Amino acid sequence: MNRYIQSAVVDDLQKKMVFVGGPRQVGKTTLALNILGGDEQHHAYFNWDYADDKRMLLQGGLPPDQPLIVLDEIHKYKQWRNFVKGLYDKNRSRTSFLITGSARLDYYRKGGDSLQGRYHYYRLHPLSLYELNYTPTPSDLQALLTFGGFPEPFFSQSERDWKRWQRERISRVIHEDLVSLEQVKEVGQLDLLAVLLQDKVASLLSINTLRQDLSASHEAVDRWVRILENLYYCFRIRPFAAKKIKALKKDRKLYLWDWSLCRDPGSRFENLVASNLLKYCHYHEDTLGDDMELCFLRDNCKREVDFVVLRDGKPLFAVECKTGAKAISKHLAYFSKRTEIPCFYQVHLDSDDYEVTELRLRVMPFTRFATEVLSC
């Protein structure tokens, strides 16, 4: 299948280099090879983890007459910025370059400005409901909830394969990507933290509580959480500061890039929605240049709406998640009267679909929400 950013990447390759980052095993190499029109044996594909490819690149041995060169995991090379800059500046009139990498390629690229103005950056996300099917069905949604959005376990649709894939992926993220990104001695503590975070999904993340569980300092645990964010294991969203309410200012909510790790069904559904919304935000940032952000809304009396999507600092819409087509959330009604958020959605797993005009609210199945709102 063609991934959702493929056409935009192809267009940008006519003008600049393109960097594609994202979680390990999300499909970056497959995307690159699909654009290249070949497989791992294509002579324009170079993987820095492969010794022969590394040797050829260091000797300047690019294949002739190739319109596109793919460099995979090149950011593991210490001098990679100047190396890529040299390749691009020397060949830019006849060759395009597509750079892919996990372990937060964007983290590494921020270490210097030698490539400034020479590339566009894309973040590749796991499969989402709308990417799978322009008219998604409840069975599409149930498969995503069960197996997550990473291509291999999703297309396998096997619980056995999912379990084995999970063990292998988390081990690689913690023990391989971590070594290349950070100098950390407490690898075992990060293993434990990764497990603990699976039960913190969709709630305010308390570093103090984690500190007690891990018998570590506040500073250490905070740093470990940021490391797991850099490794695309989890992400946090901040509270939206609405003017007319006493909103939270500091506490952030936690979600995982792989929502299938959530054991609680309600938290898993909310995490899936969060991931789909974050993908929507990143897509608009990476393709259109909009300043997007995913937040949540909560006041000091613990009234809360799960998500608020911002563009250029202004709210576009808010979303509340319910596993069933229950009554309208009282918190949605409260905030619709006290904020300037243009529209509210209450999304669920059932079939009810109706509007409440006075509240600027629509209650709808998430499958339809994905088609009508998130169809980026």
C-alpha atoms as one frame of an Amber mdcrd trajectory, in Angstrom:
protein
   0.000   0.000   0.000   1.062   3.602  -0.597   1.529   5.409   2.719  -0.307
   8.681   3.345   2.768  10.944   2.964   4.107   9.299  -0.202   2.766  11.748
  -2.792   3.887  14.757  -0.732   7.362  13.257  -0.297   7.662  12.602  -4.033
   6.698  16.209  -4.791   9.238  17.611  -2.331  12.026  15.419  -3.708  11.887
  17.487  -6.880  13.111  20.511  -4.907  15.067  19.401  -1.831  16.209  16.427
   0.177  13.512  14.744   2.246  14.031  13.299   5.736  11.533  10.724   7.020
  11.639   9.912  10.729   9.378   7.894  12.979   9.190   4.884  15.283  11.149
   1.742  14.583   9.254  -0.645  12.238   6.610   1.909  11.287   7.342   1.430
   7.571   9.954   4.077   6.694  12.194   1.742   4.682   9.202   0.219   2.896
   8.003   3.714   1.991  11.442   4.673   0.672  11.796   1.495  -1.394   8.297
   1.955  -2.769   9.231   5.445  -3.969  12.522   4.098  -5.325  10.640   1.424
  -7.233  12.687  -1.498  -5.951  13.694  -3.598  -2.966  16.649  -3.826  -0.569
  18.871  -4.997  -3.442  18.320  -1.826  -5.488  21.713  -0.251  -6.161  20.391
   3.206  -5.190  19.441   2.019  -1.694  22.113   2.332   1.005  21.733   1.080
   4.566  24.373   2.391   6.976  23.994  -0.763   9.090  25.263  -2.823   6.143
  29.082  -2.913   5.924  29.335  -2.960   2.111  26.979   0.009   1.783  28.917
   1.901   4.441  32.211   1.229   2.677  30.870   2.327  -0.701  29.407   5.548
   0.686  32.622   6.513   2.473  34.491   5.972  -0.795  32.050   8.293  -2.583
  30.788   5.462  -4.746  27.281   6.549  -5.660  25.774   4.685  -8.628  25.675
   6.825 -11.796  22.530   8.179 -13.469  20.238   7.565 -10.511  17.434  10.130
 -10.043  16.963   9.108  -6.397  19.337   7.851  -3.701  17.949   6.440  -0.435
  20.162   6.646   2.656  18.787   4.564   5.526  20.015   5.078   9.135  22.802
   7.389   7.903  22.392   9.522  11.049  24.259   6.820  12.992  27.435   8.117
  11.323  29.017  10.750  13.564  29.834  13.102  10.678  26.584  12.462   8.860
  25.412  16.071   8.501  28.478  17.300   6.637  28.656  14.021   4.717  25.059
  14.326   3.468  25.532  18.040   2.785  28.508  17.248   0.555  26.632  14.542
  -1.346  23.648  16.798  -1.877  25.576  19.918  -2.897  27.642  17.945  -5.405
  24.750  16.004  -6.972  21.643  18.139  -6.391  21.144  19.067 -10.064  20.715
  15.432 -11.150  19.948  13.380  -8.019  17.417  13.550  -5.194  18.128  12.205
  -1.718  15.684  10.526   0.662  17.017  10.074   4.219  15.243   7.690   6.620
  15.936   6.791  10.232  14.410   5.791  13.549  15.457   6.825  17.073  14.313
  10.361  16.435  16.091  11.436  13.283  14.741  14.890  14.094  16.615  14.743
  17.442  19.898  14.207  15.627  19.272  16.731  12.864  18.853  19.519  15.444
  22.454  19.122  16.504  23.700  21.494  13.819  22.514  23.798  11.049  24.774
  22.658   8.194  21.716  21.240   6.394  19.495  24.269   6.979  17.314  25.022
   3.947  18.292  21.831   2.113  15.529  19.435   3.206  11.939  18.938   4.275
  11.157  16.711   7.250   8.286  14.233   7.594   7.161  12.141  10.551   5.727
   8.765   9.545   3.035   7.518  11.916   1.508   4.073  12.420  -1.521   3.146
  10.346  -4.653   5.092  11.187  -8.294   4.393  10.486  -8.633   6.716   7.484
  -5.334   5.588   5.959  -6.531   1.993   6.002  -9.895   2.684   4.450 -11.448
   5.904   3.122 -14.766   4.526   4.377 -13.683   2.672   7.518 -15.869   0.022
   9.085 -16.283  -1.057  12.717 -14.213  -4.156  11.916 -11.355  -1.926  10.672
 -11.480  -0.050  13.963 -11.599  -3.236  16.034  -8.546  -4.624  14.204  -6.623
  -1.417  14.895  -7.601  -1.490  18.551  -6.501  -5.107  18.880  -3.246  -5.190
  16.924  -2.156  -1.532  16.863  -1.109   0.495  13.850   2.356  -0.894  13.129
   2.193  -2.663   9.755   3.705  -6.060  10.608   1.423  -7.090  13.498  -1.595
  -5.358  11.974  -1.446  -7.158   8.656  -0.566 -10.444  10.375  -3.774 -10.272
  12.486  -2.309 -12.958  14.765  -2.206 -12.654  18.546   0.819 -14.937  18.653
   2.703 -12.843  16.102   1.645  -9.651  17.909   3.061 -10.883  21.227   6.375
 -11.945  19.688   6.675  -8.702  17.720   6.010  -6.628  20.845   8.747  -8.341
  22.854  11.274  -7.943  20.059  10.397  -4.331  19.267  10.531  -3.062  22.847
  13.843  -4.844  23.364  15.294  -3.162  20.267  13.960   0.258  21.217  15.336
   0.134  24.756  18.562  -1.767  24.201  19.617  -0.696  20.678  18.141   2.721
  19.884  18.761   3.923  23.417  22.488   3.206  23.165  22.768   5.262  19.972
  20.796   8.189  21.379  21.724   8.633  25.031  24.383   7.657  27.531  22.304
   5.811  30.105  23.549   3.309  32.649  20.159   2.452  34.128  18.832   0.466
  31.149  16.979  -1.893  33.469  15.148   1.074  34.994  13.998   2.210  31.561
  12.745  -1.325  30.884  10.663  -1.124  34.052   9.499   2.422  33.299   8.288
   1.357  29.855   6.105  -1.281  31.501   4.809   1.094  34.188   3.778   3.669
  31.592   1.422   1.180  29.965  -0.872   1.597  32.981  -0.602   5.419  32.968
  -2.143   5.942  29.529  -4.790   8.670  29.227  -4.095  10.010  32.721  -2.069
  12.874  34.119   1.486  11.655  34.434   2.908  12.080  37.921   6.694  11.990
  37.951   6.577  11.800  41.754   4.548   8.589  41.676   6.928   7.069  39.149
   9.867   8.229  41.264   8.558   6.219  44.188   7.922   3.141  42.042  11.420
   3.283  40.596  13.234   4.427  43.754  14.927   7.186  41.779  15.166  10.970
  41.867  12.600  13.249  40.264  15.223  14.555  37.836  16.261  11.054  36.765
  12.709   9.840  36.127  11.810  13.005  34.232  14.872  12.500  32.047  13.991
   8.836  31.441  10.468   9.754  30.321  11.903  12.312  27.895  14.270   9.644
  26.570  11.326   7.321  25.886   9.612  10.202  24.086  12.733  10.668  21.962
  12.613   6.959  21.153   9.009   7.219  19.932   7.755   4.978  22.724   5.389
   7.518  24.253   4.254  11.123  23.917   2.709  13.674  26.243   0.275  16.519
  25.589  -0.085  19.712  27.580  -3.272  21.366  28.904  -4.924  24.055  26.813
  -5.118  27.363  28.682  -8.595  28.706  27.969  -9.106  32.311  29.042 -12.370
  32.080  30.958 -11.629  28.992  33.024  -9.057  28.079  35.638  -7.271  25.506
  33.544  -4.342  23.329  34.517  -1.029  24.756  33.409   1.687  22.157  33.948
   0.450  18.576  34.243   0.534  16.591  31.029  -1.295  13.479  29.825   0.563
  10.438  28.553  -0.055   8.238  25.515   1.870   5.480  23.732   2.805   5.326
  20.068   1.562   1.727  20.150  -1.865   1.872  21.752  -2.265  -1.933  21.598
  -0.088  -2.096  24.742  -2.908  -0.511  26.800  -4.763  -3.132  28.795  -7.779
  -1.005  29.730 -10.274  -0.844  26.800 -11.292   2.748  27.487  -7.698   3.956
  27.709  -6.804   2.014  24.574  -9.581   3.665  22.588  -8.615   7.107  23.891
  -4.966   6.409  22.995  -5.964   5.367  19.472  -7.895   8.623  19.079  -4.939
  10.592  20.459  -2.588   8.929  17.970  -4.928   9.619  15.061  -5.198  13.278
  16.111  -1.435  13.649  16.552  -0.939  12.158  13.092  -3.417  14.702  11.723
  -1.467  17.536  13.382   1.937  16.333  12.194   0.667  15.809   8.651  -0.546
  19.407   8.442   2.716  20.699   9.907   4.919  18.635   7.599   2.971  19.193
   4.364   1.358  22.622   4.786   3.619  24.331   7.319   0.774  24.996   9.767
   1.664  25.344  13.447  -0.410  22.532  14.957  -0.655  21.179  18.492  -2.631
  18.514  20.296  -3.696  19.462  23.840  -6.356  18.560  26.391  -8.724  20.708
  28.433  -9.051  20.387  32.200  -9.872  22.857  34.958  -9.076  22.911  38.648
 -12.383  21.185  39.438 -11.311  18.186  37.331 -13.769  18.868  34.528 -12.061
  17.605  31.396 -12.350  17.208  27.638  -9.924  14.679  26.233  -8.455  16.660
  23.324  -8.242  20.098  21.773  -6.582  20.561  18.380  -4.888  23.937  17.863
  -3.727  25.665  14.706  -1.511  28.722  15.096  -2.353  28.727  18.797  -6.116
  28.868  18.244  -8.492  25.952  18.845  -9.985  24.218  15.796 -12.098  21.624
  17.600 -12.307  19.530  20.766 -12.879  15.782  21.067 -14.274  13.655  23.885
 -13.967   9.839  23.716 -16.599   7.365  24.889 -16.483   3.630  24.292 -20.274
   3.575  23.980 -22.936   5.963  22.686 -23.630   7.305  26.145 -25.298  10.544
  27.208 -23.614  13.789  26.281 -20.673  14.554  28.531 -21.529  17.236  31.089
 -18.009  18.567  30.724 -18.530  19.165  26.996 -21.651  21.157  27.764 -19.812
  23.122  30.446 -16.829  24.038  28.284 -18.883  24.818  25.192 -20.495  27.676
  27.154 -17.223  28.987  28.566 -14.717  28.693  25.735 -14.450  29.889  22.165
 -13.686  26.458  20.753 -15.590  26.442  17.422 -16.908  22.872  17.603 -16.973
  19.842  19.859 -17.131  16.166  18.991 -18.074  13.231  21.179 -16.778  10.133
  19.400 -17.672   6.567  20.291 -17.654   2.936  19.113 -21.400   2.668  18.414
 -23.565   3.995  15.552 -25.402   7.042  16.985 -24.858  10.233  14.986 -26.598
  13.501  15.854 -25.968  17.203  16.476 -26.689  19.452  19.434 -26.632  22.881
  17.829 -26.737  24.996  20.981 -23.580  23.278  22.238 -21.747  23.336  18.868
 -21.547  19.575  19.402 -21.789  16.513  17.232 -21.996  13.011  18.659 -20.731
  10.513  16.083 -18.997   7.169  15.561 -15.230   7.437  15.429 -15.271   5.696
  12.041 -17.271   8.601  10.611 -15.177  11.179  12.460 -12.063   9.731  10.838
 -13.633  10.087   7.397 -15.145  13.548   7.768 -12.638  15.347  10.039  -9.313
  13.515   9.860  -9.325  12.877   6.113  -5.941  14.510   5.537
